[in-house]
Amino acid sequence: MKATPIPIAKKEEINRNQIREEHLQTEFQKRNNVKTIATQYTQTTFAPYLTDSDIIRLCDYIDLYAERKEIRNVTPIKVSNQLTTTDIYHFGWNIWNHFRTGKQDNMALFLKIVFAHTLQDVEVETIKKHLKDEELKGIIMIKEDISK
């Protein structure tokens, strides 16, 4: 008389699927935490210089950048005269460094599109070259960790 094998494969599949689901949830939570930090940094940085609606729009654009999605129908953010191109570059570098999403070229293009008024006379390549220039100059400084 042969013993019938116990069907443990089904149980293992459930465990593997559970592990996969937990992994996906963990990754999703990590991405959301990173985006939350960027949103808080953006709001804190720009509150003195932008309207609430501009800050909300900027945060939405940053979410799209973080997800590597195309930004369409952009209403450019017009910053206060108190902020310089260097401030915008530093902000861009800080966000790029935080997400480490893509190349600096992508961030330079993002800045050119989103801050079109401020950067209208500046080429994308120039923006890229100056993202981290003069780290201690301006209102927005280079921050290696925007969560602090």
N, C-alpha and C positions, 0 to 999 in steps of 0.2 A: 504494500500500500504506500503510495507516494503522498508526501505532505504537500499541501497546497501552499505556494509561497504567499507570504503576507504582502499585500500591495502597499509598500511603503513609498513608491514613486509619487503617488498622489500627495502624500504628506510632505515630501521633499519639495514638490512643485509649489505647494502652498507657502512653504518657508522661503523658497527662492523669490517667489512673487512678493511676499511680504518684505523681504530684504530690499528688493528693487523699489518697491513703493516707499519704504522708509528713506532710502537713498535719494529718491526724487524729491521727497518732502524736505529733506535736509538741505539739498542743493537749492531748492526754491527759497527756503528760509534764509540761506546765506545770501543769495542774490537780493532778496528783499531788504535784508539788513544793510547791505552795501549801498543800495539805492536810498534807503532811509537816511543814512549818514550823509550822502551827497546832497539830498534834499535839505537836511538841516543846515549843512554848511552853506549851501546856496542862499537859503533864507536869511541866515545870520549875516552873511557877507554883504548881501545886496539890500537888506531892509532899509538902510539909511539912504539909498541911492535910486531905488526903483519903486514904482507903484505896486500895490498888492497884485493887481492883474498881471503886470509884467513878471513879477516873481513867480506866480503860478505858471505862466506860460513857459518861463525859462526852466522851471523844474520839470514840466512836461517834456520839453525838448531834451533835457538831460536824460530822462527816462528812456526816450527813444534812442539816444546815443548809446546808453548802457546796454540796450537790447540789440544794438547794431541794426536798427531799423532806419529806413529812409525818412528824412524829415521833409514833409511836403507842406505847401501852403503856409509858409512861415510868415508870421508878422514879426519883423525884426524888433529886437529889444533896444530901446533908446535909453542909454545910461546918462546919468547926471554928468555935468561938465567937470565935476570933482574927480571923476575917474578918467584915467588915461588909457592909451592903448596898452601900455605896460601892465596896468591893472587887469585888463581883459586877458592878456597873454598869461599872466600869472594864474588867474582863475582857470583858464583852459588847461594849463599844465597841471594844476592841482587836481582837477577833475580827471584828466587823462591818467595821471599817476595813481589815483584812487581806484579807477576801474581797470586800468591796464587793458583796455578794450581797443584793439587795433593799433595802428601806427599813429605817430604824431601828425602825419599828414591828414588823417581823418579828423583829428581834433582841430587842426588849423582850418580845414574846410568848414567844420561845424561852427567855429567862431566867426568866420567870414560871413556865413549865412545868417546866423542868429544875431550877431552884433553888426549888421550890415551898415548902419549909420556911422558907427564909430570907426569901422574898418573899411569904409568905402574906397579909400585911396591906397589900401595896402594889399599886396599880392599874397596869395595863400602860402607860397614858399617863404616869403618874408615873415609871415606870422609864425610858421613852423620854426624858423631859425631863431626867433626871439622869445619863444615860450618861457624859457627859464633865465633870460637875461636879467641882470641887475636884481638879484633875488631880494635884496633888502630895500629896494626903491619902490615907492608907490604906496597906495593904501592897501591893496591886496598883495600880500607877501606870499612867497613860495612856502608851501607847507608840505613836508614829506608825509604827514599823516593828518588828514582833515578831520579825523574823529577826535582830535585833541584840541 
